[in-house]
Amino acid sequence: MKIKTLGLLLLALMLCSCASTGAKKAPMLQLSNETMLAANNNFEKLYELWLEPFFKGKTYLHTGNYINWDGYGNNKAFIDGFSRFCEVTGNTVQSNAKTVNQNEIQAQCLDSEGKLLSSVNAKYWHFSYESPETLALIEKKKEAKSERANLYAKKIKLNGPTGWIYFDDVKYRLLRIGTLNTSHPMVLEEVEKGLSKFTYLEDYKEIRKTKNKKGYLGIKAILHDGSTIDSNIKFKELGKKGSAVHFGARQHRFVVVDNDTNEPYTLSSWSLPEKMILDSPDKWKEIKNTKLKSNLLPLISKKYREDITLEVGKLLNNSNNEGWSSLIPHKEINERLVNSMISSLRSDSRNGCAEGQDLSMGVMNLVEYAKCTTAKHELSLINKGYSISSSNTPLAYFYLLKKVRSDYVG
Protein backbone atom coordinates (compact mmCIF):
# COMPACT_ATOMS: atom_id res chain seq x y z
CA MET A 1 0.00 0.00 0.00
CA LYS A 2 2.87 2.33 0.87
CA ILE A 3 4.59 1.46 -2.39
CA LYS A 4 1.43 2.24 -4.39
CA THR A 5 0.97 5.57 -2.57
CA LEU A 6 4.60 6.51 -3.21
CA GLY A 7 4.22 5.66 -6.91
CA LEU A 8 1.15 7.88 -7.24
CA LEU A 9 3.00 10.73 -5.50
CA LEU A 10 5.95 10.45 -7.88
CA LEU A 11 3.60 10.40 -10.89
CA ALA A 12 1.85 13.53 -9.62
CA LEU A 13 5.18 15.30 -9.16
CA MET A 14 6.26 14.33 -12.69
CA LEU A 15 3.01 15.61 -14.18
CA CYS A 16 3.36 18.86 -12.23
CA SER A 17 6.94 19.25 -13.41
CA CYS A 18 5.95 18.60 -17.02
CA ALA A 19 3.14 21.11 -16.83
CA SER A 20 5.38 23.84 -15.40
CA THR A 21 8.15 23.10 -17.92
CA GLY A 22 5.72 23.14 -20.84
CA ALA A 23 4.26 26.55 -19.90
CA LYS A 24 6.02 29.16 -22.05
CA LYS A 25 6.15 32.78 -21.00
CA ALA A 26 4.86 35.20 -23.64
CA PRO A 27 7.57 37.50 -25.10
CA MET A 28 7.53 40.93 -23.49
CA LEU A 29 7.39 42.66 -26.89
CA GLN A 30 4.31 40.75 -28.03
CA LEU A 31 1.60 43.11 -29.34
CA SER A 32 -1.86 42.40 -27.92
CA ASN A 33 -5.03 42.81 -29.95
CA GLU A 34 -6.32 45.30 -27.39
CA THR A 35 -3.26 47.54 -27.82
CA MET A 36 -3.44 47.27 -31.60
CA LEU A 37 -7.08 48.39 -31.63
CA ALA A 38 -6.39 51.21 -29.14
CA ALA A 39 -3.66 52.56 -31.45
CA ASN A 40 -6.44 53.32 -33.95
CA ASN A 41 -4.32 52.96 -37.13
CA ASN A 42 -1.83 55.58 -35.85
CA PHE A 43 1.85 54.59 -35.83
CA GLU A 44 2.75 57.26 -33.26
CA LYS A 45 -0.01 56.02 -30.95
CA LEU A 46 1.21 52.47 -31.49
CA TYR A 47 4.64 53.46 -30.22
CA GLU A 48 3.14 55.22 -27.21
CA LEU A 49 0.95 52.30 -26.16
CA TRP A 50 3.18 49.36 -27.14
CA LEU A 51 6.84 50.37 -27.10
CA GLU A 52 7.17 53.47 -24.92
CA PRO A 53 7.40 51.43 -21.67
CA PHE A 54 10.50 49.71 -23.09
CA PHE A 55 12.02 52.31 -25.45
CA LYS A 56 11.64 55.21 -22.98
CA GLY A 57 11.20 57.87 -25.67
CA LYS A 58 13.98 56.63 -27.97
CA THR A 59 13.63 55.01 -31.38
CA TYR A 60 15.67 52.01 -30.32
CA LEU A 61 16.15 49.61 -27.44
CA HIS A 62 19.29 47.69 -26.56
CA THR A 63 17.91 45.20 -24.09
CA GLY A 64 20.98 43.51 -22.60
CA ASN A 65 19.48 41.87 -19.53
CA TYR A 66 16.53 44.25 -19.47
CA ILE A 67 14.15 41.95 -21.35
CA ASN A 68 13.82 38.32 -20.33
CA TRP A 69 15.71 36.81 -23.28
CA ASP A 70 14.15 33.69 -24.78
CA GLY A 71 15.94 32.85 -28.00
CA TYR A 72 14.36 34.82 -30.82
CA GLY A 73 10.95 35.04 -29.12
CA ASN A 74 11.01 38.80 -28.67
CA ASN A 75 12.47 39.35 -32.13
CA LYS A 76 9.70 37.39 -33.79
CA ALA A 77 7.00 38.91 -31.56
CA PHE A 78 8.28 42.42 -32.35
CA ILE A 79 8.27 41.88 -36.12
CA ASP A 80 4.95 39.97 -36.10
CA GLY A 81 3.20 42.67 -34.05
CA PHE A 82 4.40 45.43 -36.35
CA SER A 83 3.45 43.42 -39.45
CA ARG A 84 -0.07 42.75 -38.16
CA PHE A 85 -0.57 46.43 -37.38
CA CYS A 86 0.67 47.45 -40.82
CA GLU A 87 -1.79 45.10 -42.52
CA VAL A 88 -4.66 46.27 -40.30
CA THR A 89 -4.03 49.84 -41.44
CA GLY A 90 -4.51 48.70 -45.05
CA ASN A 91 -0.84 48.91 -46.02
CA THR A 92 1.69 46.36 -47.27
CA VAL A 93 4.41 44.62 -45.28
CA GLN A 94 7.83 43.80 -46.68
CA SER A 95 9.86 41.56 -44.38
CA ASN A 96 12.86 39.26 -44.56
CA ALA A 97 11.60 37.17 -41.64
CA LYS A 98 11.33 33.98 -43.75
CA THR A 99 14.70 34.27 -45.48
CA VAL A 100 17.24 35.25 -42.79
CA ASN A 101 18.43 34.21 -39.35
CA GLN A 102 15.55 34.77 -36.94
CA ASN A 103 17.83 36.88 -34.75
CA GLU A 104 18.34 39.42 -37.55
CA ILE A 105 14.96 40.34 -39.00
CA GLN A 106 13.38 43.56 -40.21
CA ALA A 107 10.12 44.77 -41.73
CA GLN A 108 8.83 47.81 -43.58
CA CYS A 109 5.32 49.15 -43.94
CA LEU A 110 4.56 50.63 -47.38
CA ASP A 111 1.50 52.53 -48.56
CA SER A 112 -0.36 51.80 -51.81
CA GLU A 113 2.20 53.86 -53.77
CA GLY A 114 5.17 52.07 -52.27
CA LYS A 115 6.15 54.95 -49.98
CA LEU A 116 7.81 53.93 -46.72
CA LEU A 117 5.57 54.72 -43.75
CA SER A 118 7.35 52.99 -40.90
CA SER A 119 10.00 50.34 -40.26
CA VAL A 120 11.33 48.07 -37.55
CA ASN A 121 14.51 46.08 -37.04
CA ALA A 122 15.28 43.29 -34.60
CA LYS A 123 18.87 42.13 -34.39
CA TYR A 124 19.64 39.89 -31.45
CA TRP A 125 18.84 42.12 -28.44
CA HIS A 126 18.77 45.40 -30.33
CA PHE A 127 15.35 46.67 -31.49
CA SER A 128 14.58 49.83 -33.48
CA TYR A 129 11.36 51.49 -34.58
CA GLU A 130 10.99 54.33 -37.08
CA SER A 131 7.57 55.96 -37.18
CA PRO A 132 6.33 58.32 -39.91
CA GLU A 133 7.41 61.26 -37.73
CA THR A 134 10.94 59.99 -37.14
CA LEU A 135 11.34 59.04 -40.83
CA ALA A 136 10.28 62.57 -41.78
CA LEU A 137 12.82 63.93 -39.30
CA ILE A 138 15.55 61.77 -40.85
CA GLU A 139 14.63 63.13 -44.28
CA LYS A 140 14.77 66.71 -43.00
CA LYS A 141 18.22 66.04 -41.53
CA LYS A 142 19.42 64.71 -44.89
CA GLU A 143 18.10 67.78 -46.68
CA ALA A 144 19.70 70.10 -44.12
CA LYS A 145 23.01 68.25 -44.43
CA SER A 146 22.88 68.60 -48.21
CA GLU A 147 22.25 72.34 -47.85
CA ARG A 148 25.20 72.66 -45.46
CA ALA A 149 27.44 70.78 -47.90
CA ASN A 150 26.56 73.32 -50.60
CA LEU A 151 27.21 76.14 -48.14
CA TYR A 152 30.57 74.66 -47.13
CA ALA A 153 31.69 74.78 -50.77
CA LYS A 154 31.09 78.55 -50.67
CA LYS A 155 32.41 79.28 -47.17
CA ILE A 156 35.69 77.35 -47.53
CA LYS A 157 36.68 79.88 -50.20
CA LEU A 158 36.51 82.68 -47.64
CA ASN A 159 38.72 83.61 -44.69
CA GLY A 160 35.88 83.82 -42.20
CA PRO A 161 35.46 86.14 -39.20
CA THR A 162 38.17 88.32 -37.69
CA GLY A 163 38.07 89.91 -34.26
CA TRP A 164 39.52 89.35 -30.78
CA ILE A 165 39.70 86.29 -28.54
CA TYR A 166 40.56 85.99 -24.85
CA PHE A 167 42.42 83.07 -23.26
CA ASP A 168 43.29 83.25 -19.54
CA ASP A 169 42.81 87.03 -19.59
CA VAL A 170 45.24 87.40 -22.53
CA LYS A 171 43.79 89.25 -25.51
CA TYR A 172 44.75 88.11 -29.02
CA ARG A 173 43.97 89.61 -32.39
CA LEU A 174 42.02 86.95 -34.32
CA LEU A 175 42.82 86.66 -38.03
CA ARG A 176 40.55 83.67 -38.61
CA ILE A 177 39.28 80.42 -37.13
CA GLY A 178 41.40 77.61 -38.55
CA THR A 179 45.11 77.35 -39.32
CA LEU A 180 47.73 79.28 -41.25
CA ASN A 181 47.00 76.89 -44.12
CA THR A 182 43.21 77.26 -44.32
CA SER A 183 40.13 78.60 -42.60
CA HIS A 184 37.62 76.36 -40.82
CA PRO A 185 33.96 77.31 -41.45
CA MET A 186 32.17 77.34 -38.10
CA VAL A 187 28.53 77.16 -37.04
CA LEU A 188 26.53 77.38 -33.82
CA GLU A 189 24.08 74.50 -33.42
CA GLU A 190 20.77 74.49 -31.57
CA VAL A 191 18.67 71.33 -31.34
CA GLU A 192 14.91 71.77 -31.45
CA LYS A 193 12.65 68.70 -31.40
CA GLY A 194 15.46 66.48 -32.59
CA LEU A 195 16.35 68.69 -35.57
CA SER A 196 19.57 70.69 -35.61
CA LYS A 197 19.34 74.36 -36.42
CA PHE A 198 22.59 75.99 -37.54
CA THR A 199 23.46 79.67 -37.54
CA TYR A 200 26.66 81.13 -38.90
CA LEU A 201 29.22 83.42 -37.35
CA GLU A 202 28.36 86.45 -39.45
CA ASP A 203 25.20 86.67 -37.34
CA TYR A 204 27.13 87.05 -34.08
CA LYS A 205 28.88 89.94 -32.38
CA GLU A 206 30.15 88.14 -29.29
CA ILE A 207 30.41 84.57 -28.03
CA ARG A 208 31.15 83.84 -24.36
CA LYS A 209 31.87 80.68 -22.44
CA THR A 210 29.48 80.32 -19.50
CA LYS A 211 28.64 77.99 -16.63
CA ASN A 212 25.17 77.06 -15.47
CA LYS A 213 24.12 76.56 -11.85
CA LYS A 214 25.33 72.95 -11.94
CA GLY A 215 28.76 74.00 -13.19
CA TYR A 216 28.38 72.71 -16.74
CA LEU A 217 30.08 74.72 -19.47
CA GLY A 218 27.91 76.34 -22.08
CA ILE A 219 27.91 79.14 -24.64
CA LYS A 220 26.15 82.49 -24.63
CA ALA A 221 25.98 84.20 -28.03
CA ILE A 222 25.13 87.86 -28.63
CA LEU A 223 23.83 88.73 -32.08
CA HIS A 224 24.45 91.98 -33.95
CA ASP A 225 20.93 93.12 -33.18
CA GLY A 226 21.62 92.79 -29.44
CA SER A 227 19.56 89.65 -28.85
CA THR A 228 21.14 86.70 -27.06
CA ILE A 229 21.07 82.93 -27.31
CA ASP A 230 22.13 81.03 -24.21
CA SER A 231 20.22 77.80 -24.57
CA ASN A 232 21.80 74.44 -25.36
CA ILE A 233 24.03 75.58 -28.22
CA LYS A 234 27.28 74.06 -29.43
CA PHE A 235 30.20 75.50 -31.37
CA LYS A 236 30.86 73.20 -34.33
CA GLU A 237 33.06 72.97 -37.38
CA LEU A 238 31.26 72.59 -40.68
CA GLY A 239 32.44 69.54 -42.62
CA LYS A 240 32.95 69.11 -46.35
CA LYS A 241 29.96 66.78 -46.67
CA GLY A 242 27.70 68.94 -44.55
CA SER A 243 28.39 67.22 -41.24
CA ALA A 244 29.11 69.32 -38.16
CA VAL A 245 31.96 68.17 -35.94
CA HIS A 246 31.75 69.04 -32.24
CA PHE A 247 34.32 71.80 -31.67
CA GLY A 248 35.97 69.86 -28.86
CA ALA A 249 36.25 66.43 -30.38
CA ARG A 250 39.67 67.73 -31.37
CA GLN A 251 41.76 70.78 -30.55
CA HIS A 252 40.30 74.17 -31.40
CA ARG A 253 42.47 76.24 -33.72
CA PHE A 254 42.63 80.00 -34.13
CA VAL A 255 45.02 82.07 -36.22
CA VAL A 256 46.14 84.88 -33.91
CA VAL A 257 48.80 87.59 -33.86
CA ASP A 258 51.60 87.11 -31.32
CA ASN A 259 51.47 90.08 -28.98
CA ASP A 260 55.30 90.40 -28.78
CA THR A 261 56.30 90.04 -32.43
CA ASN A 262 53.10 90.88 -34.36
CA GLU A 263 53.63 87.67 -36.35
CA PRO A 264 50.68 85.29 -36.98
CA TYR A 265 50.54 81.69 -35.82
CA THR A 266 47.97 78.99 -35.11
CA LEU A 267 46.96 78.83 -31.45
CA SER A 268 45.43 75.50 -30.45
CA SER A 269 43.46 74.70 -27.31
CA TRP A 270 41.33 71.91 -25.89
CA SER A 271 38.90 74.50 -24.56
CA LEU A 272 37.05 77.42 -26.07
CA PRO A 273 38.26 80.96 -25.41
CA GLU A 274 36.61 82.75 -22.51
CA LYS A 275 35.31 85.29 -24.98
CA MET A 276 35.25 85.99 -28.73
CA ILE A 277 34.41 89.44 -30.07
CA LEU A 278 33.88 89.32 -33.83
CA ASP A 279 34.34 92.22 -36.20
CA SER A 280 31.43 93.45 -38.26
CA PRO A 281 31.02 91.14 -41.30
CA ASP A 282 31.66 93.99 -43.73
CA LYS A 283 35.29 93.96 -42.51
CA TRP A 284 35.94 90.31 -43.35
CA LYS A 285 33.20 88.72 -45.46
CA GLU A 286 35.06 89.40 -48.74
CA ILE A 287 38.51 88.23 -47.56
CA LYS A 288 39.60 85.14 -49.51
CA ASN A 289 40.85 81.93 -47.86
CA THR A 290 44.57 81.94 -48.64
CA LYS A 291 47.61 80.40 -46.99
CA LEU A 292 49.09 82.82 -44.46
CA LYS A 293 52.83 83.31 -43.98
CA SER A 294 54.65 83.73 -40.68
CA ASN A 295 58.21 84.58 -39.65
CA LEU A 296 57.59 83.76 -36.00
CA LEU A 297 59.77 80.67 -35.49
CA PRO A 298 63.22 82.35 -35.79
CA LEU A 299 62.01 85.20 -33.59
CA ILE A 300 60.76 83.05 -30.71
CA SER A 301 63.75 80.70 -31.04
CA LYS A 302 66.13 83.66 -30.71
CA LYS A 303 64.16 85.01 -27.73
CA TYR A 304 64.21 81.62 -25.99
CA ARG A 305 67.98 81.22 -26.53
CA GLU A 306 68.52 84.69 -25.07
CA ASP A 307 66.37 83.86 -22.04
CA ILE A 308 68.07 80.52 -21.37
CA THR A 309 71.49 82.16 -21.78
CA LEU A 310 70.54 84.59 -19.01
CA GLU A 311 69.63 81.62 -16.81
CA VAL A 312 73.01 80.05 -17.58
CA GLY A 313 74.70 83.30 -16.48
CA LYS A 314 72.79 83.21 -13.18
CA LEU A 315 73.91 79.63 -12.53
CA LEU A 316 77.54 80.50 -13.28
CA ASN A 317 77.37 83.38 -10.81
CA ASN A 318 75.84 81.08 -8.20
CA SER A 319 78.59 78.51 -8.78
CA ASN A 320 81.16 81.01 -7.53
CA ASN A 321 79.07 82.02 -4.53
CA GLU A 322 78.15 78.43 -3.61
CA GLY A 323 81.59 76.94 -4.25
CA TRP A 324 81.00 74.46 -7.06
CA SER A 325 82.51 76.37 -10.01
CA SER A 326 85.61 74.12 -9.98
CA LEU A 327 83.39 71.08 -10.66
CA ILE A 328 82.14 72.44 -13.99
CA PRO A 329 83.76 70.45 -16.85
CA HIS A 330 85.35 72.61 -19.54
CA LYS A 331 86.70 70.04 -22.00
CA GLU A 332 85.83 66.43 -21.30
CA ILE A 333 82.36 65.73 -19.88
CA ASN A 334 81.93 62.38 -18.16
CA GLU A 335 79.34 59.94 -19.49
CA ARG A 336 77.01 60.23 -16.51
CA LEU A 337 76.66 64.00 -16.93
CA VAL A 338 76.18 63.64 -20.69
CA ASN A 339 73.45 61.03 -20.22
CA SER A 340 71.61 63.23 -17.70
CA MET A 341 71.79 66.23 -20.03
CA ILE A 342 70.65 64.22 -23.07
CA SER A 343 67.75 62.78 -21.09
CA SER A 344 66.51 66.28 -20.23
CA LEU A 345 66.82 67.44 -23.85
CA ARG A 346 64.93 64.41 -25.12
CA SER A 347 62.15 65.04 -22.63
CA ASP A 348 61.86 68.65 -23.83
CA SER A 349 61.90 67.55 -27.48
CA ARG A 350 58.77 65.46 -26.94
CA ASN A 351 56.76 68.16 -25.21
CA GLY A 352 55.18 70.86 -27.35
CA CYS A 353 56.39 70.19 -30.88
CA ALA A 354 55.40 66.61 -31.66
CA GLU A 355 54.18 65.62 -35.10
CA GLY A 356 51.25 67.84 -36.10
CA GLN A 357 52.24 70.52 -33.57
CA ASP A 358 53.79 73.49 -35.31
CA LEU A 359 53.06 77.15 -35.94
CA SER A 360 50.96 76.26 -39.00
CA MET A 361 48.84 73.44 -37.56
CA GLY A 362 48.69 74.73 -34.00
CA VAL A 363 50.67 75.11 -30.77
CA MET A 364 49.27 75.53 -27.28
CA ASN A 365 52.17 77.46 -25.72
CA LEU A 366 54.80 79.44 -27.61
CA VAL A 367 57.43 79.19 -24.87
CA GLU A 368 57.05 75.40 -24.66
CA TYR A 369 57.18 75.20 -28.44
CA ALA A 370 60.38 77.30 -28.59
CA LYS A 371 61.90 75.13 -25.85
CA CYS A 372 60.93 71.95 -27.70
CA THR A 373 62.36 73.07 -31.04
CA THR A 374 65.53 74.33 -29.33
CA ALA A 375 66.00 70.94 -27.64
CA LYS A 376 65.60 69.13 -30.97
CA HIS A 377 68.12 71.47 -32.62
CA GLU A 378 70.71 71.04 -29.87
CA LEU A 379 70.30 67.25 -29.81
CA SER A 380 71.04 67.26 -33.53
CA LEU A 381 74.22 69.32 -32.99
CA ILE A 382 75.42 67.09 -30.15
CA ASN A 383 74.77 63.93 -32.18
CA LYS A 384 76.92 65.41 -34.95
CA GLY A 385 79.81 65.84 -32.54
CA TYR A 386 79.72 69.58 -31.89
CA SER A 387 80.90 70.84 -28.50
CA ILE A 388 78.56 71.70 -25.65
CA SER A 389 78.82 75.32 -24.56
CA SER A 390 76.73 78.29 -23.45
CA SER A 391 77.00 79.78 -26.95
CA ASN A 392 76.48 76.66 -29.11
CA THR A 393 73.99 74.76 -26.97
CA PRO A 394 72.69 77.03 -24.19
CA LEU A 395 69.84 74.72 -23.16
CA ALA A 396 72.13 71.68 -22.94
CA TYR A 397 74.68 73.71 -20.99
CA PHE A 398 71.92 74.88 -18.64
CA TYR A 399 71.03 71.25 -17.85
CA LEU A 400 74.71 70.42 -17.39
CA LEU A 401 75.10 73.18 -14.79
CA LYS A 402 71.86 72.15 -13.06
CA LYS A 403 73.14 68.59 -12.70
CA VAL A 404 76.55 69.69 -11.37
CA ARG A 405 74.89 71.92 -8.81
CA SER A 406 72.49 69.11 -7.81
CA ASP A 407 75.45 66.77 -7.28
CA TYR A 408 77.24 69.36 -5.15
CA VAL A 409 74.31 70.59 -3.06
CA GLY A 410 72.80 67.10 -2.75
Sequence and secondary structure as in RCSB ss.txt:
>XXXX:A:sequence
MKIKTLGLLLLALMLCSCASTGAKKAPMLQLSNETMLAANNNFEKLYELWLEPFFKGKTYLHTGNYINWDGYGNN
KAFIDGFSRFCEVTGNTVQSNAKTVNQNEIQAQCLDSEGKLLSSVNAKYWHFSYESPETLALIEKKKEAKSERAN
LYAKKIKLNGPTGWIYFDDVKYRLLRIGTLNTSHPMVLEEVEKGLSKFTYLEDYKEIRKTKNKKGYLGIKAILHD
GSTIDSNIKFKELGKKGSAVHFGARQHRFVVVDNDTNEPYTLSSWSLPEKMILDSPDKWKEIKNTKLKSNLLPLI
SKKYREDITLEVGKLLNNSNNEGWSSLIPHKEINERLVNSMISSLRSDSRNGCAEGQDLSMGVMNLVEYAKCTTA
KHELSLINKGYSISSSNTPLAYFYLLKKVRSDYVG
>XXXX:A:secstr
 HHHHHHHHHHHHHHHHHHHHH     TT   HHHHHHTTT HHHHIIIIIHHHHTTSSEEE TTSS   TTHHH
HHHHHHHHHHHHHTT EEEE TTTS TTEEEEEEE TT  EEEEEEEETTEEEEE HHHHHHHHHHHHHHHHHHH
HHHHHTTB    EEEEETTEEEEEEEEB SS B  EEEEEEETTEEEEEEGGGEEEEEEEE TT  EEEEEEETT
S EE SSEEEEEE TTS EEETTSS EEEEEE TTT  EEEEEESS  SEEEE  GGGTTT B       HHHHH
HHHHHHHHHHHHHHHHHHHHHHT GGGS SS   HHHHHHHHHHHHHHHTSS  TT STTT BS HHHHHHHHHH
HHHHHHHHTT    TTT HHHHHHHHHHHHHHHH 
